[in-house]
Every structure is written in structure tokens, then in C-alpha cells.
Amino acid sequence: MNPSVSNPLSQWRKTSLIGKSVGLLSNWHHTSYLLQYSDAIASMLVCILLILAPFSSTTFIGVMLLAISSFWLLLTIAETNPNQITSIHLWIFFYWLASIISTAFSPLKTASFSGLVKFSLYLVFFALCARIFKHKKLLEWIATTYLLISLIVSGYGIRQKIIGVTPLATWTDTTLQTADLTRVYSYLGNPNLLGGYLLPAVALGLGALIMWKTLPQKALALVIVVTNITCIYFTGSRGAWLALIALLFTFLLGLNYWWAEYLSPFWRKWLVPIILGIFSLFIITAIILVEPLRLRILSMFSWRGDSSNNFRINVWYAVFQMMRDYPITGIGLGNQVFNQIYPLYMKTNFTALSSYSIFLEIPLETGIIGITFFMGILVSVLKRAMAEIKIFKEANNTMGIWIIASLAALVGLATQGVFDTVWFRPQINTLWWLLIGIIAAYPLKAMDNRKIDN
């Protein structure tokens, strides 16, 4: 392990009350029948959450996260190997501290504290995922559960497209030719939310297509990928479409590196450009021939000519004014704080529930301090994922494919997050931290010594 990381952490554990509590009941771990199967139980809890999330209320998801957090706390107190930490954990810890500071200086402390509690539950969920995903079989078990549920969700979304479905809100500009476009939302109630929920399923489905062994398994993986991509298209979510392109491009780059040694010098150099050229030609042809797609794509560049664009621009203008008044620590966490402060800045008739960009919402909530640590998380995840892919490739360990898929999914979600804040909804936020948990599952010492569970 890198001494610069381990020494401060070791000192903190020796001197802080929280640090001393880690492993406090470690002797009990060896004698407890329950804790002998702790990782399997944790995996079951994660699977239950993934199974029920698309069909449940946010309140129920919160109850599940609370149960998961309680179990993680139990495991932490009974920890026998306390050095399971990466640079990602540290950046997330600092981001959490920034959120506490933001809450302390928030003009609406009670509302912000509620947001802080919810945010903390997501981080504990990450910590539990990072703990159990070092076991490849548990990772595959959980990934398979999510993929099967995503197939049900996307299948129902496609059915909505076939039979036609009444929108639950005004999701298209009523003054444009796309006003009658059917945008599916499946069980999630919102097409943008549905698109974001299915993005990781595409990436993990591609990983499963490579990883799963038998022909029926590969056929199932292919069905999952095609069905989810089709449903994402039917959502009509422009942010999800852009995110899907970013996701596929990232996955392609990862596979090109993974299989580079099997390619001739020509294909090693030109495979990615050729595939991108074919894909671009396909997209251009589809835009020319499919009118609804063409109109929806062109609306991205109409600036204020599209009501959705115009709405976001006005909200962003108000958000920048809010950030100007709360630059260092932000306004505090959660939509309750936003809903009470935003009306003081909004332009008439442009009410909003969020800033419609996670890269504006985070600095608005936690200020310069928070966005700095959040960007540190992203950089740390990228660097670590690239290092792990290299190590797994050298070790001939197929876990690297899951890392590539996880990184591609994160890139996709972050891309959608530039233009929307469905990322904050629990159905997607849990997936975000689960994906980061996959990448953070291996502690530095294990990675450096190539002690990798195959």
C-alpha cells in the first residue's frame, strides 16, 4: 500500500473515536455463525434493493438503504481486516466532510440535514458494495440480478411504445412537430429517469456478453443489450442518447486496449476509427431517414427555439446567481433546500425542482469545496479503473471486463448528468455508487501485490 495513504489513515484510526471502533468486536466475527456468511447476506440485501427499486417508492428505497447501512455498521464493528481502503474511499470521505460543512453553513440547516442523511446512506451503500465486490462470483450474481430486472423494465417500456401511452407530463414541446411523439417511461414514471436507469444495463450487458460462457447465456446477454438500447431510444431522452454514445465509445476503447495484443498493427491502429466511422454513418443515415429522430436531434441545437432548452437555460441562469451568493459552501443538500431558495432567484413562470445538471447542482449544494472533492472522486475512479484494467490484463483475469463495463457506465451516467439531474434519484444514484464500488473493491495492497481473486 502507498505509505502516503496508509500512514495518515493508520494514525486517524489509532486516535479517533470512529477509527477505534473499526474492528472493536473482531473476536466476535470468528465465533458468529451469521457473520461467517456476511458477504453473501450483504449481496442478498443489495439484490433485494435492485429487484425492488424500479417498482418502489423513494421512501421504501430509503428504508432498504437504512437496513443495508445498519448491516454495514455491524460488519465494520466486527471487521477483521480494517485496511480495505483505496484513494476512492478517501476522496469520497472528503466529499462527505464537505457536505457536512455545507449543511453547517446552510441557510436552511434542518432541510439540509435531511439531505445529508440521505446522501450518507448512498455512501454507506458504496462502502458495502466495495467490500463484497472483491468476490467475483458475488459481483456476477448482483450484476445478473440487475440485468434481468432491467430486461423486465425495458420490455415494459417497449410495450408502451407499441400500444401507445399517455405522457404523465409535458415532455415534448407542444409547438413542434414532435409534440405527438410517444416517450416511454416504463415503471419509473419519467423517460429521462428510465434512460438513465438503463444505461448501466447496456454496459454490464456488453460485459456479460463477453463474460458469460454458454451460448444460451450469451444469447440472453445479447437480448438484454438490444432490448435496453431499443428502450433508451424510445424514451426520446436526448441526454440518454448522448450518454449511450459516450458509454459505447468508452467500452470500445476499453476492449481495444484489452485485446490489443491479438490484433495486427493495422487493426490496432485503425479498428477504433473504422468502427466509429461506421457508427457515425449509421447515425447520420438514421437522422436523414427517420423524421422523429431528426427533429429530436436538431432540437438540441435550436438553443431557445425548443421549450425544453429554453427552460433549462433560464433555470441555469438563476442557478448561477445562487452560486454567486453561496460560492464556498453552497446552499446545503437536498431538493428541499433548493425548492425554498430557488424561487427567490427564478425567472417568472420557470419553476424548477433542480438545476438540471449535476455539475451545477453539486457546486450549488456544496460550493467550491464540494465540487472540488467530487471532481477528485471522478479523477480517482478513472485513474484507478485504468490501473486495474492494466493489472487484470497482465494477470489474465477477466475481472478487467467488468471494470471496463463499470467505467463505461459511469461515463454514460456522467454525460447524461451534464444536462439532467435524474442522477440524484435513488434508482440511478444507487447504481452510480454500486459501479464505483466495483472499481474500488480491491485495496491498494492487494492490487500492488497482484493478489487478485479470479
C-alpha positions as CSV (number, residue, x, y, z in Angstrom):
1,M,0.0,0.0,0.0
2,N,1.1,3.5,-0.7
3,P,2.6,4.8,2.5
4,S,1.3,8.3,1.8
5,V,-2.2,6.9,2.0
6,S,-1.8,4.3,4.7
7,N,0.1,6.3,7.4
8,P,-2.4,9.1,7.8
9,L,-5.2,6.6,7.8
10,S,-3.5,4.5,10.3
11,Q,-2.9,7.5,12.6
12,W,-6.5,8.5,12.3
13,R,-7.7,5.0,13.2
14,K,-5.5,5.0,16.2
15,T,-6.5,8.4,17.6
16,S,-10.2,8.9,16.5
17,L,-13.2,7.5,18.2
18,I,-14.6,6.3,14.9
19,G,-11.3,4.8,13.9
20,K,-11.0,2.9,17.2
21,S,-14.5,1.4,16.7
22,V,-13.4,-0.3,13.5
23,G,-12.8,-4.0,14.4
24,L,-13.9,-3.4,18.0
25,L,-15.8,-6.7,18.0
26,S,-13.5,-8.6,15.7
27,N,-13.2,-11.6,18.0
28,W,-17.0,-12.0,17.7
29,H,-16.6,-12.3,13.9
30,H,-14.8,-15.6,14.3
31,T,-17.4,-17.1,16.5
32,S,-20.6,-15.7,15.0
33,Y,-22.4,-18.1,12.6
34,L,-24.2,-15.2,10.9
35,L,-21.0,-13.3,10.1
36,Q,-19.4,-16.3,8.5
37,Y,-21.8,-15.6,5.7
38,S,-21.7,-11.8,5.9
39,D,-20.7,-11.2,2.3
40,A,-23.5,-13.5,1.0
41,I,-26.0,-11.7,3.2
42,A,-24.8,-8.3,2.1
43,S,-25.2,-9.5,-1.5
44,M,-28.7,-10.6,-0.9
45,L,-29.6,-7.2,0.6
46,V,-28.1,-5.4,-2.5
47,C,-30.0,-7.8,-4.8
48,I,-33.3,-7.1,-3.0
49,L,-32.7,-3.4,-3.4
50,L,-32.0,-3.8,-7.1
51,I,-35.0,-6.0,-7.6
52,L,-37.5,-3.6,-6.0
53,A,-36.0,-0.2,-6.9
54,P,-37.7,0.3,-10.2
55,F,-41.1,-0.6,-8.8
56,S,-41.0,1.0,-5.4
57,S,-41.3,4.5,-3.9
58,T,-38.3,6.5,-2.8
59,T,-39.4,6.0,0.8
60,F,-39.1,2.2,0.5
61,I,-35.7,2.5,-1.2
62,G,-34.7,4.7,1.7
63,V,-35.8,2.0,4.2
64,M,-33.8,-0.6,2.3
65,L,-30.7,1.7,2.3
66,L,-31.1,2.2,6.0
67,A,-31.2,-1.6,6.5
68,I,-28.1,-2.0,4.4
69,S,-26.4,0.8,6.4
70,S,-27.2,-1.0,9.6
71,F,-25.7,-4.2,8.4
72,W,-22.6,-2.4,7.1
73,L,-22.2,-0.8,10.5
74,L,-22.4,-4.3,12.1
75,L,-19.7,-5.6,9.8
76,T,-17.5,-2.6,10.4
77,I,-17.6,-3.0,14.1
78,A,-16.7,-6.7,13.7
79,E,-14.1,-6.1,11.0
80,T,-11.1,-8.4,10.9
81,N,-9.3,-6.8,8.0
82,P,-9.6,-3.0,8.5
83,N,-7.2,-1.9,5.7
84,Q,-9.6,-2.3,2.8
85,I,-9.4,1.2,1.5
86,T,-8.5,2.9,-1.7
87,S,-7.9,6.5,-2.8
88,I,-11.5,6.5,-4.0
89,H,-12.6,5.9,-0.4
90,L,-10.6,8.9,0.8
91,W,-11.9,11.2,-1.9
92,I,-15.5,10.1,-1.0
93,F,-14.8,10.7,2.7
94,F,-13.6,14.2,2.0
95,Y,-16.7,14.8,-0.2
96,W,-18.8,13.7,2.7
97,L,-17.0,16.1,5.1
98,A,-17.6,18.9,2.6
99,S,-21.3,18.0,2.7
100,I,-21.3,18.3,6.5
101,I,-19.6,21.7,6.2
102,S,-22.2,22.7,3.6
103,T,-25.0,21.7,6.0
104,A,-23.4,23.5,8.9
105,F,-23.4,26.8,6.9
106,S,-26.6,26.3,5.1
107,P,-29.3,29.0,5.5
108,L,-31.8,26.0,5.9
109,K,-29.9,23.7,8.2
110,T,-32.8,21.4,9.1
111,A,-33.7,20.7,5.4
112,S,-30.1,20.3,4.5
113,F,-29.5,17.9,7.3
114,S,-32.3,15.7,5.8
115,G,-30.4,15.8,2.5
116,L,-27.2,14.9,4.3
117,V,-28.7,11.9,5.9
118,K,-30.0,10.6,2.5
119,F,-26.6,11.3,0.9
120,S,-24.8,9.4,3.7
121,L,-27.0,6.3,3.1
122,Y,-25.7,6.3,-0.5
123,L,-22.1,6.4,0.6
124,V,-22.6,3.6,3.1
125,F,-24.2,1.6,0.3
126,F,-21.0,2.3,-1.7
127,A,-18.8,1.1,1.2
128,L,-20.8,-2.2,1.4
129,C,-20.5,-2.8,-2.4
130,A,-16.8,-2.1,-2.4
131,R,-16.5,-4.6,0.4
132,I,-18.3,-7.5,-1.3
133,F,-17.3,-7.0,-4.9
134,K,-13.8,-8.3,-4.3
135,H,-15.5,-11.7,-4.7
136,K,-16.1,-12.1,-8.4
137,K,-19.0,-14.6,-8.0
138,L,-20.9,-12.1,-5.8
139,L,-20.3,-9.4,-8.4
140,E,-21.6,-11.6,-11.2
141,W,-24.6,-12.6,-9.0
142,I,-25.6,-9.0,-8.4
143,A,-24.9,-7.9,-11.9
144,T,-27.1,-10.7,-13.3
145,T,-29.9,-9.7,-10.9
146,Y,-29.8,-6.1,-12.2
147,L,-29.6,-7.2,-15.8
148,L,-32.7,-9.4,-15.5
149,I,-34.7,-6.7,-13.8
150,S,-33.6,-4.2,-16.5
151,L,-34.9,-6.6,-19.1
152,I,-38.4,-6.5,-17.4
153,V,-38.3,-2.7,-17.1
154,S,-37.2,-2.1,-20.7
155,G,-39.5,-4.8,-22.1
156,Y,-42.5,-3.0,-20.5
157,G,-41.2,0.3,-21.9
158,I,-41.1,-1.2,-25.4
159,R,-44.7,-2.4,-24.9
160,Q,-45.7,1.1,-24.0
161,K,-44.3,2.3,-27.4
162,I,-46.2,-0.4,-29.2
163,I,-49.6,0.2,-27.6
164,G,-49.1,4.0,-27.1
165,V,-49.0,5.6,-23.8
166,T,-50.3,8.9,-22.4
167,P,-47.4,11.2,-21.1
168,L,-47.6,11.9,-17.4
169,A,-46.2,15.4,-18.0
170,T,-45.4,17.7,-21.0
171,W,-42.1,16.1,-22.1
172,T,-42.1,17.4,-25.6
173,D,-42.5,21.0,-27.0
174,T,-46.2,21.2,-27.9
175,T,-45.3,23.8,-30.6
176,L,-43.0,21.4,-32.5
177,Q,-43.7,18.5,-34.9
178,T,-42.6,16.1,-32.2
179,A,-45.4,17.1,-29.9
180,D,-47.2,13.8,-30.5
181,L,-44.1,11.7,-30.0
182,T,-44.6,8.8,-27.6
183,R,-41.9,8.8,-24.9
184,V,-41.9,5.7,-22.8
185,Y,-41.3,5.7,-19.1
186,S,-42.0,2.1,-18.0
187,Y,-42.3,1.7,-14.3
188,L,-40.2,4.7,-13.4
189,G,-42.7,7.4,-14.4
190,N,-40.2,9.6,-16.3
191,P,-38.5,8.9,-19.7
192,N,-35.2,10.7,-18.7
193,L,-35.1,8.7,-15.5
194,L,-35.8,5.5,-17.4
195,G,-33.0,6.2,-19.9
196,G,-30.5,6.8,-17.0
197,Y,-31.6,3.7,-15.2
198,L,-31.0,1.5,-18.3
199,L,-27.5,2.9,-19.2
200,P,-25.6,0.7,-16.8
201,A,-27.6,-2.3,-18.0
202,V,-26.2,-1.7,-21.5
203,A,-22.6,-1.6,-20.3
204,L,-22.9,-4.5,-17.9
205,G,-24.9,-6.4,-20.6
206,L,-22.0,-6.0,-23.0
207,G,-19.7,-7.2,-20.3
208,A,-21.9,-10.2,-19.7
209,L,-21.9,-10.9,-23.5
210,I,-18.2,-11.4,-23.2
211,M,-18.0,-13.0,-19.8
212,W,-20.9,-15.5,-19.8
213,K,-19.7,-18.8,-21.1
214,T,-22.5,-20.8,-22.7
215,L,-24.4,-20.0,-26.0
216,P,-27.8,-19.6,-24.2
217,Q,-26.2,-17.2,-21.7
218,K,-24.6,-15.1,-24.5
219,A,-27.9,-15.1,-26.3
220,L,-29.6,-13.8,-23.2
221,A,-27.0,-11.1,-22.8
222,L,-27.5,-10.0,-26.4
223,V,-31.2,-9.8,-25.9
224,I,-30.6,-7.7,-22.8
225,V,-28.3,-5.3,-24.6
226,V,-30.6,-4.9,-27.7
227,T,-33.8,-4.5,-25.6
228,N,-32.2,-1.9,-23.4
229,I,-30.8,0.1,-26.2
230,T,-34.1,0.0,-28.0
231,C,-35.9,1.2,-24.9
232,I,-33.4,4.0,-24.4
233,Y,-34.2,5.2,-27.9
234,F,-37.9,5.0,-27.3
235,T,-37.5,7.3,-24.2
236,G,-36.8,10.2,-26.5
237,S,-34.3,11.4,-23.9
238,R,-31.6,13.4,-25.7
239,G,-29.4,13.3,-22.7
240,A,-29.7,9.5,-22.5
241,W,-28.9,9.2,-26.3
242,L,-25.7,11.2,-25.9
243,A,-24.8,9.2,-22.8
244,L,-25.3,6.0,-24.7
245,I,-22.9,7.1,-27.4
246,A,-20.3,8.1,-24.7
247,L,-20.8,4.8,-23.0
248,L,-20.3,2.7,-26.2
249,F,-17.3,4.7,-27.2
250,T,-15.7,4.2,-23.7
251,F,-16.4,0.5,-23.8
252,L,-14.9,0.2,-27.3
253,L,-11.7,1.9,-26.2
254,G,-11.5,-0.4,-23.3
255,L,-11.9,-3.5,-25.4
256,N,-9.4,-2.2,-27.9
257,Y,-6.8,-2.0,-25.2
258,W,-7.9,-5.4,-23.7
259,W,-7.5,-7.3,-26.9
260,A,-4.7,-5.1,-28.5
261,E,-2.2,-7.9,-28.4
262,Y,-4.4,-10.1,-30.5
263,L,-4.7,-7.5,-33.3
264,S,-2.3,-6.9,-36.1
265,P,-0.6,-3.5,-36.2
266,F,-3.1,-2.3,-38.8
267,W,-6.2,-3.2,-36.8
268,R,-4.6,-2.0,-33.6
269,K,-4.3,1.5,-35.2
270,W,-7.4,1.6,-37.3
271,L,-10.1,-0.6,-35.6
272,V,-11.5,2.2,-33.4
273,P,-11.6,4.8,-36.2
274,I,-13.2,2.4,-38.6
275,I,-15.9,1.4,-36.1
276,L,-16.5,5.0,-35.2
277,G,-16.8,5.8,-38.9
278,I,-19.4,3.0,-39.5
279,F,-21.3,4.0,-36.4
280,S,-21.3,7.7,-37.4
281,L,-22.5,6.8,-40.9
282,F,-25.3,4.7,-39.4
283,I,-26.4,7.6,-37.1
284,I,-26.3,10.1,-40.0
285,T,-28.3,7.8,-42.2
286,A,-30.9,7.3,-39.4
287,I,-31.2,11.0,-38.8
288,I,-31.8,11.6,-42.5
289,L,-34.4,8.8,-42.9
290,V,-36.2,8.9,-39.6
291,E,-38.0,12.1,-39.2
292,P,-38.8,11.9,-35.4
293,L,-35.2,11.2,-34.7
294,R,-34.1,14.0,-37.0
295,L,-36.4,16.6,-35.3
296,R,-35.4,15.4,-31.8
297,I,-31.7,15.7,-32.6
298,L,-32.0,19.0,-34.3
299,S,-33.8,20.4,-31.3
300,M,-30.6,20.1,-29.4
301,F,-29.1,22.9,-31.5
302,S,-32.1,25.2,-31.6
303,W,-31.0,27.0,-28.4
304,R,-34.1,28.8,-27.1
305,G,-36.1,27.6,-30.0
306,D,-37.0,24.4,-28.1
307,S,-39.1,24.9,-24.9
308,S,-37.0,22.3,-23.0
309,N,-33.8,24.1,-24.0
310,N,-35.3,27.4,-23.1
311,F,-36.5,26.2,-19.7
312,R,-33.1,24.8,-18.8
313,I,-31.3,28.0,-19.9
314,N,-33.5,30.1,-17.6
315,V,-33.0,27.7,-14.7
316,W,-29.3,27.7,-15.2
317,Y,-29.2,31.5,-15.2
318,A,-30.9,31.5,-11.9
319,V,-28.6,28.8,-10.5
320,F,-25.5,30.8,-11.5
321,Q,-26.9,33.7,-9.5
322,M,-27.5,31.4,-6.5
323,M,-23.9,30.1,-6.8
324,R,-22.6,33.7,-6.9
325,D,-24.3,34.3,-3.5
326,Y,-23.2,31.0,-1.9
327,P,-19.8,30.3,-3.6
328,I,-17.8,28.5,-0.9
329,T,-20.1,26.1,1.0
330,G,-23.2,26.2,-1.2
331,I,-26.8,26.3,-0.1
332,G,-27.0,22.9,1.5
333,L,-28.0,19.4,0.4
334,G,-31.3,18.1,-1.0
335,N,-34.2,19.2,-3.1
336,Q,-36.0,20.7,0.0
337,V,-33.3,23.4,0.3
338,F,-33.4,24.1,-3.5
339,N,-37.2,24.3,-3.5
340,Q,-37.1,27.0,-0.8
341,I,-34.2,29.1,-2.2
342,Y,-34.7,28.9,-5.9
343,P,-38.0,30.9,-6.0
344,L,-36.0,33.9,-4.8
345,Y,-33.9,33.8,-7.9
346,M,-36.1,32.2,-10.6
347,K,-37.4,34.0,-13.7
348,T,-41.2,34.2,-13.7
349,N,-43.0,31.1,-14.9
350,F,-39.8,29.0,-14.8
351,T,-40.3,27.0,-11.6
352,A,-37.9,24.0,-11.2
353,L,-37.2,21.2,-8.8
354,S,-33.4,21.1,-9.5
355,S,-30.7,22.8,-11.6
356,Y,-31.0,20.2,-14.4
357,S,-27.2,19.5,-14.3
358,I,-25.4,17.6,-11.7
359,F,-22.3,19.6,-12.4
360,L,-24.3,22.7,-11.4
361,E,-26.3,21.0,-8.6
362,I,-23.2,19.8,-6.7
363,P,-21.4,23.2,-6.6
364,L,-24.7,24.8,-5.8
365,E,-25.3,22.4,-2.9
366,T,-21.8,22.1,-1.5
367,G,-19.9,25.1,-3.1
368,I,-16.4,25.2,-4.4
369,I,-15.3,22.8,-1.7
370,G,-17.7,20.1,-2.6
371,I,-17.3,20.2,-6.4
372,T,-13.5,20.0,-5.9
373,F,-13.8,16.8,-4.0
374,F,-16.4,15.4,-6.3
375,M,-14.1,16.0,-9.3
376,G,-11.4,14.3,-7.2
377,I,-13.6,11.3,-7.0
378,L,-14.1,11.2,-10.8
379,V,-10.4,11.5,-11.5
380,S,-9.5,8.9,-8.9
381,V,-12.1,6.5,-10.3
382,L,-10.8,7.0,-13.8
383,K,-7.1,6.6,-12.8
384,R,-7.8,3.5,-10.7
385,A,-10.0,1.9,-13.3
386,M,-7.3,2.3,-15.9
387,A,-4.7,0.9,-13.5
388,E,-6.9,-2.1,-12.6
389,I,-7.6,-2.9,-16.3
390,K,-3.8,-3.0,-16.9
391,I,-3.2,-5.2,-13.9
392,F,-6.1,-7.6,-14.6
393,K,-5.0,-7.8,-18.2
394,E,-1.4,-8.7,-17.2
395,A,-2.8,-11.3,-14.7
396,N,-5.1,-12.7,-17.5
397,N,-8.0,-12.0,-15.1
398,T,-11.4,-11.4,-16.8
399,M,-12.4,-9.2,-13.9
400,G,-11.0,-6.5,-16.1
401,I,-14.0,-6.7,-18.4
402,W,-16.3,-5.8,-15.5
403,I,-14.1,-2.9,-14.7
404,I,-14.3,-1.7,-18.4
405,A,-18.1,-2.1,-18.3
406,S,-18.4,-0.2,-15.0
407,L,-16.2,2.7,-16.2
408,A,-18.2,2.9,-19.4
409,A,-21.5,3.0,-17.4
410,L,-20.1,5.8,-15.2
411,V,-19.0,7.8,-18.2
412,G,-22.6,7.4,-19.6
413,L,-24.3,8.5,-16.4
414,A,-21.9,11.5,-16.0
415,T,-22.6,12.5,-19.6
416,Q,-26.4,12.5,-19.1
417,G,-25.8,14.3,-15.8
418,V,-24.4,17.3,-17.8
419,F,-28.0,18.1,-18.9
420,D,-30.2,16.5,-16.2
421,T,-30.3,15.7,-12.5
422,V,-32.1,12.3,-12.6
423,W,-28.7,11.1,-11.3
424,F,-30.0,12.2,-7.8
425,R,-32.9,9.9,-8.0
426,P,-32.3,6.7,-5.9
427,Q,-33.0,4.3,-8.7
428,I,-29.9,5.8,-10.5
429,N,-27.8,7.1,-7.6
430,T,-27.6,3.6,-6.1
431,L,-26.4,2.3,-9.4
432,W,-23.8,5.0,-9.6
433,W,-22.3,4.2,-6.2
434,L,-22.6,0.4,-7.0
435,L,-20.5,0.9,-10.1
436,I,-17.9,2.9,-8.2
437,G,-17.9,0.1,-5.6
438,I,-16.9,-2.3,-8.3
439,I,-13.9,-0.3,-9.2
440,A,-13.0,0.4,-5.5
441,A,-13.4,-3.2,-4.5
442,Y,-9.7,-4.0,-4.5
443,P,-7.5,-2.4,-1.7
444,L,-4.2,-0.9,-2.8
445,K,-2.1,-3.5,-1.2
446,A,-3.9,-6.4,-2.9
447,M,-3.6,-4.7,-6.3
448,D,0.1,-3.9,-5.9
449,N,0.9,-7.4,-4.9
450,R,-1.4,-8.9,-7.6
451,K,-3.4,-10.8,-5.0
452,I,-6.4,-10.9,-7.2
453,D,-9.5,-13.2,-6.7
454,N,-10.0,-15.0,-10.0
